Amino acid sequence: MTIGKSILTIAALAALVAACQSDYSYGGGERGVDLSADTVSFDTVYSDAATAAASIKVYNRSSSDMTVASIALAGGEASAFEVNINGQAACEAHGLRLASGDSLYVFVRLRAGANGSSEPVEMLDSVVVTTARAVQRVVLRACSQDVVRLADASLGTMHLTADRPYLVTGTLTVDSAAVLTVDAGARIYFAGDASMLVHGRLEVCGTPDRPALFATHRREAWYADLPGQWQGIELAAGSSASLAYATVANAVTALRIDSAATADALVGCRLMHASRDGLHARCARVDLTNTLVANCGRCLVLVEGGRCRMLHCTLANYQRRISRLAPSLYVSDNWLADDGTPVCAPVESLEIVNSIVYGTMLNELTLDMSGETEEPVTTVRHSLLHLGSAWADTEADSRFEATIVNSDPLFSDTDGAHFGLTADSPARDAADPASALPVDIRSIARFADGQPDMGAFEFEVSE
């Protein structure tokens, strides 16, 4: 081949390559790319911690290859969001070739610093995809929450306030000589296997409109009723507690009261969505008033020895996230200690007044006195119970007075874990006025319509 012909051949090849590159660069459909989402939302996340990554998929569904001119995080390096574009951790990327029918990924996560606010702060940004045919955006949305971090902390006498939420990792221990006061509206979130262990005294001072919250640190809606996300609160031997309007949710056992511990009262509390028990009281004396215990995997209330009194309480077990294995209320004089040793201790008394014990099992109340201690003093008055055929002759049983058996209480929404009463509920106007409390768990007057209702929730005409 002559030198002249060689030059012409090289020039022709270069022109062909240039033509192909030009086609590749300006190809694609008129509408640009297809995106897997127009918005990526993160639930409330804690400042100074990264979220899990969310993905955006960028598709070329046109019949020709194309070049994406750029993919960029609009906020750039100043953004609270971080992106990984087609495998590269960078705020922007240019000249991304995308064959017909092919796709690439953009991964997004939030890593927000402290925002200085006690309330969640909304974070907004967008991923901008630019092609020769269009400029397209995916909105990024999240809320960042400043928290006070407590990691394997041992606390002396102090207050947990409502100013900012607390995030607990490990065990939060209250020393034996200490008093931990939890203010109304305080939020204590527990990560993983975190727990609270009380050797001293726990005082929860919530109110009906500002309860204190103890719950999982996961704020996504899917976790709201998911059991077993942290270990729960344990009152160790020799400790004491008074809980007013505390909500304890998503634990293994919401509240465990060990031998020789005392709980002066649980007033207006909500113990919900535990994978085992809502309340496990062992050789303790427990008074529950205007309290809801609901949707647990084992017992709502497990009493082993000691004494238990319930006034205007609702025990409702319609747990569907995990299998149920035990009745809502189980009272026993015998059990196995943590080391497997058999233990036997008498149940002093069980009193259920103006309360509801109901759920999906045929019998939601068991008295197990196989430890052969004396039969406990048992009083059930003006209450509604699901007993199946196990306690068929309650009218002839002196332990039961004005008790409604096996009638559905007609809760307002068991699927949504709302256990107020509907207009046709048999628990309406059926409580004992002489024993009734003046208000319900929400501070609604019980005598506004003349007669109080059973359970923690008084029916309102507006419901």
N, C-alpha and C positions, 0 to 999 in steps of 0.2 A: 504494500500500500504506500502511495506517495505521501510526502509530508502534507501536501495540500488537502488530499482526501482525508488524512487523519484529523486535521484541524476541523474540517467540515463535520466529520463524524462526532467528534467531541462536542462541538457546538450544538449539534442536533440532540445529543443525549442530554446536554445541560438544559436545553429548552424544554425537552420532554419532562425532565425532573422538575423544573420550575413550574411547568403547567400542572403537573400532578400536585405539587405542594400548594399551588394556588387554589386548585379545586378542593383540596383537603381543608385549607384554611377557611374558605368561604362557603363550604357545603352546609348541610343540615337543613332542617325544615324552616318554614317561614315563622313558626311560633317559638323558635329557639329550642330549649331543652324541656324535658318533662322532669318535674321534681316530685319526690315522694311525699312531701308535706309543704304546706304554705306557712305553718307555724310549728315551732318546737317549744313546748312548755315544760318547765321544771316546777315541781311543787316547792314549798318553802324549804330552803337549804340554809345550813348554818355557816356563818362567815368564817373565813380562814380554813375552809375545808372544801375539797373538790367534789363535785357530784359524779355519778356514773355518767359515762358518755352516751349521748343520744346520736343517732345517725340520720343523715340526709342522703338520699340516693339521687344522683343526677343521671338521667337517661337520655340517650340519643335514639329516638324512635323514628327518625327520618330514614329515607332510603339511601342517603349518601353519608360518607364520613364528614367529620367537621372538626374544627378547632374551637374550643371554648376560650375566648379571649382572656377572661380572668374570672376567678372566684375569690372573693375577698370578704373579710369581716369588716363591716362598715365602721365600727368603732376603732379598728386598728389595734395597736398595742395598748392603748388606754382602756380597752374594753375589759369588763369583768369576765367575759366569755373567752374561751380558748378553742381553737379549731385545729383539726388535722385534715389537710386537703390532699386526697389521693395518696396518702401515706407520708405526707410531709407536714411536720408541725410548724406552721407558719401562718401569719395573718392573711396572706394572699398568695395566689399562684397564677401564672400567666401561660398562655399558649398550650393548653392541655388538649392533646389530640384525643378524640373520642370517635371510634369507629361506629358505623351504622349498627344499631341493635345492641351496642355496648353501653356500659354504665361505669360510674365512679362514685366513691363515697366521700362525704364530708362528715367528720365526727366532731361533735360539739360538747363541751362541758362548761360548767360555771365554777369559777374559783374567785369568790368575792371576798374582799377584805372587810374589816370592821366598818360599819356604816354609822356608828354613834347613836343609833336610835333604839328605843326599847321595843318598837314595833317593826314588823317586816317591811322592807323597802323593796319596791318593784325595780327590777333590772330589765332593761330593754336593749336590744341590738338587732342586727339582721345580717344574714349572709347574702351577698349580692353576686349573682351569676350573670356575666355579660358575654353575649355572643354577637356575631355580625347582624343577627336579626332581632334581638330583644335584650332588654335588661330586666332580670327577674329577681325577686327577693323572697327569702324565707325569714319570717319574723322569729326572733329568739326572745323568750319571756320567762322570767323567774322572780321569786321573792327571796331576798337574803335576810337572815335573822341573826342579829348579834346574840351571843349566849355567854353565860358564865360557866366555865368548864370546871368540873370537879372530878378528878381522876384518883380513884382509890383514896378518897379523902377521909380523914378522921376529924370530926367536928366537935368543938366545945360548944358552950352555950352561945347560940346565935339565932338570927332571923334569916329565913329565905323569903325575899320580898317579891312583889309582882313587877318590879322595875324591868327585869330582863329574865328570859327563861334560863334554866340551869340544864346543862348537859352532863350527865353522870356516866362515867366509864369505870368499870371495876365495882368496888363495894364502897358505898357511902355509909360510914359508921358513925353513930352518935355515941359518944363516950358515956361511961356509966354515971358520971357526975354531971352530965350536961343536959340541958333542955333545948331541944330544937323546935323553934316556933316557925310554922309555915303560914304566911299571911294569906288573906283572901286574894284570889286571882293569881297566886304564884303558879308557875308552870315548871315542873321538874320532869325532864325527859331522860330516859334511860336507854343506853346503847347496848346491843348484844346481850351478854349475860350479866349485865349490871344489876345491882340490888341495893336495898337500904336495910341496914342492920342496926337495930336500936337497943343499946344497953342502958341508956338513961331514960329520958322522957321525950315523947313526941307529942306536940300540940299543934293540931291543924285547925286554923281559924277561918275557914271558908264561910261564905254566906250563900244564900239561895241564888243570887244573881252573879256572884263571883266565887265559884267553887275553886278550891285548890286542885290542880291536875297533876297526877302521877301517871305517865304513859310512855309508850315507845317513842324513840327519837325519830322514827320514820313518819313523816308528815303526809305522805301520799295517801290519797283517799282509800286505796286498796288495803292499807294497813289499819284503817280505823277500827275494824272489828276482828283483826287477826290475832288469835291467842298466842301466848308463849314467846313474846318478843323480848322479855326481860324477866328477871327472877321474881321480883315482887318485894314487898315490905315485910320484914320479920321483926317481931318484938321478942327479944331474947329473954331468958329467965331473969327475973328481977327488974325488968323494965316496966314502963307504964305508958299509957297513951290516952289521949282524948282527941277524937276526930270529928270535926264539924264540917259538913259539906265538902268532903273530899271525894274526888273521882279517881279511882285506881283502875286502869285499863291495860289490856294486852299482856298481862304478866303470866308466869307459870302458876303461881298462887298469889292472888292479889294481896291478901293480908294473912299472915300467919302469927298466931299468938301462942308462944311456947309456955311450958309449965312455969308456974309462979309469976308469969307476967299478968298485968291487969290492964284492961281497956275500960276506962270509966264509962265511956259511951261512944257509940257511933251514931251520929245524928245527921240526917240528910245526906248520907253517903251513897255513892254509886260504885259498886264493885262489879266490873263487867269484863267479859271476853278473856277469861283466864283459861289456860289449857288444862289446868287441874282444878283447883278449888278457888271460889271467890273469897271465902273466909274459912280458915282452918284454925279452930280454937282447941288447944290441948290443955286440960286441967286449968282452964281459965274461967273468969266470970265476965260475961259479955252481955251488954245491953245494946240492942239495935233499935233505933227509933227513926221512923220516916225514911227508911233506907231501902234502896233497890239493889238486889244482887241478881245478876242475869247472865245467861248464855256462857256457861263454863263447861269444860270438857268432862269434869268429874262431878263433884258436889258443888252446889252453890254455897251451902253452909255445912261444914263438917265439924261436929262437936265430939270431942273425945274426953270424957270426964268433965268435971266442973259444972258450970251453970250457964244457961242461955235464955235470954228473954227477948222477944220480938214484939214490938208494938207498932202498928201501922207500917208494916214492911211488905214489900212485894218481892217474892222469890219466883222468878220466871225463867225457865230454861228451855229455850228454843234454838240451842246451838246447832248450827249447820256446817260450820267450817271444819269441824273435827267430830269424830264419833263420840257419843255419850256413853258412859260406862256405869253411872251410879245415879241414885235419886237426888233430887234437889237438896233435901234436908236429911242428913244421916247423923244419928246420935248413937254413940257407942260407949260402952264401959271397958273396951279392950282393944288393943292395937299393938303393932310392932314398933318398937323404938327405931331410931335411925340406924342403929347397929344390928337390927334384927331381933333384939330381945323382946319377948312378949311382956306387955305391960297391962295391968288391970287397975282401974280407978273408978270410983262411983260417979255417976251423973247425979248431981244434987237435984237439979230441977230443969224442966223445959216448959216455958210459957210462951204461947203464941196467941196474941190478942189483936183483933181487927186487922188481920193480915191475910195475904194470898200466897199459897204455895202451889204452883202449877207448872206444867211443862208437857213434853212429848212422851214421857214414860207413863206407863199405866199406874205406877205407884211412886209418888214423889216424896214419900216420907217413910223412913226406916228407923225403928228403934232396935238396936242390936245390944241386948243385955246378956250375951253369951258368956261374959266374964263372971256371971253369977253374983254380981253385987245386988244390992236392994234396988227394986224398981224405982226409977226416979219419980218425983212428984211432977206429973205432967198435966198441964192445963191448956186446952185449946178452946178459945171463946170467940164467937162472932168472927170466924175466919172461913176462908174458902180454900179447900184442899183437893188435890188430885190424888186419890187413894186407890183407884181401881176397885178390886174386890177384896183387897187385903184387910181393909177395915170397914167391912160392909155394915156392921151393926153399930155405927157410931151413936145412934140415938139412945141405945141402951148402955153406952159406955160413959161412965161418970166423968171421964177425962175430957169429954167433948160437950160443949154447950153452944147451942145456936150456931152450929157449924154447917156450912154448905159443902157437900161432897160431890165431886165428879161433874160439876157444872162449869162449862167453859166460861172463864171470866170475861171473854170478849174484849181482849186488849185492842188498842187502836191500830197497832201495826207491828205484829211480831216479826215480820221479815225485816223491817227497819229498826228493830229493837226499841220501839216506842211502847211503853207499857202503861200508858194512861187507859182509862176506861171509856168504852163507848156508851151511848145512851141506853142500850138494852142490857148492859152488864148486870148479872145477878148480884155483883158486889156493891152496886149502888144502893145507898141508904141502908146498908145492912150492918154497919159497924155499931158497936155498943156506945151510945152517946156518953155514958158515964165514964168510959175509959178513953174517949176520943181526945186526940190532940186538937188544939185550936186551928192549926194550919197544916198543910201538907208539905211535901218535900220541896215544892216551889214557892212556899209561903202563901198559898192560896187558902182562903178561909174554908174550913170544913163545914161550918154551919150556915153558910150563905143561903143554901136551899132548904134549910131546916134539919136535915139528917146527914150525918157523916157517912162516907164510903169506906169500905175495906181497902187495904193496901196503902202504898205510899203516895198515890196520886188521887186527888179528889176530882171528880168529874166537873167540868165547866160547861155551861150551856153553849158557849161559843165553840167548843170542840165538836 
